[in-house]
Amino acid sequence: MPNIFILYGNDEFAITRKLKEFDSDFSDPTTAGMNTARLEARSMSEDELNNAINAMPFLAPKRLVILSNPSAKYNNVGTRKKFEEYISKAPDSVKLVIYELIEPKEVEKHWIIKWAAKNTSIVKTQAFMLPRQKDMTGWIVNEAKKQGGGIEPAAAAKLAEMVGVDTRQAGMEIAKLLAYVNWARAVQGSDVEAVCIFTSQQSVFEFVDALSQGNAKVAQRLLHRLLENEDAFSLWGMVVRQFRLLIQAREILDGRGNKDDVARALGVHPFVAEKTTEQAGRFSIEALENIYRKLLKIDEMAKTSQITLDLALDRLIVEIRK
């Protein structure tokens, strides 16, 4: 059986959901934390990867190692070859899950997909691509069912117009809408209009704006206003996602792209693309990568119960100002 799993595509929402399935494989949740390692290739060291893969499981048949975006670290033929050789020798005691954000047009020529195709005895791949805009209505109807409710096709079409092909935003909005109707009936078009689709997203943009301008006081106020209406875990995910989008947008801008290119490449609503492009223009790629490393460190502390997410968000303001 394969012990290396490669999840790829441009649908982060679907990839995140699949990763949670790997987490749920642990029958004993009390030992899951001791047997799970999450690594971001951009910021990890080789020692961290080696220790994560070769550590022995504790009271469990396997360890779970989740590695994100190896292309960010292994960016030339030499380092990629060494990485491929190394993971191909991963012990049976580890389940290595690698996920890589790849656009559809890049799949066939992507190095890790080519390597996986040659090593099917140890590697299993799964694609997660964003739906096309014309398919979003159907996607929303199906997602509402997955979340235990229902939505009328006309309401789903209205929501699809608002979110574009941003499945993460759509998933969050569906959750809000189902809570709004208390799962007692199908969501209608009037419900979609009643629940402001961009309230939280707009506030996150304002929060990032304040951070980019070094205005800690405003950022703090916006943060606590957001926490009054959003679950801390959901809010943290929105903030991390926004900085990930900023890195991608900055790379597109550095390649002489514009907001339309950002919208197409990232699969986000034009409103989100415009705001993200505007914010990315205020940062260098080096500054954004440094911020992202801080986010990952705080995220690890929160997931290992060293800090609460509420406090982590407060700490973020301090960390970004350093």
PyMOL commands that set and color helices and strands:
alter all, ss='L'
color gray80, all
select helices_A, chain A and resi 12-23+29-35+46-54+70-72+77-87+104-106+111-117+133-146+153-163+167-180+189-194+199-212+216-229+232-254+259-266+270-280+285-303+309-321
alter helices_A, ss='H'
color red, helices_A
select strands_A, chain A and resi 4-9+36-40+63-68+94-101+123-128
alter strands_A, ss='S'
color yellow, strands_A
deselect
rebuild
show_as cartoon
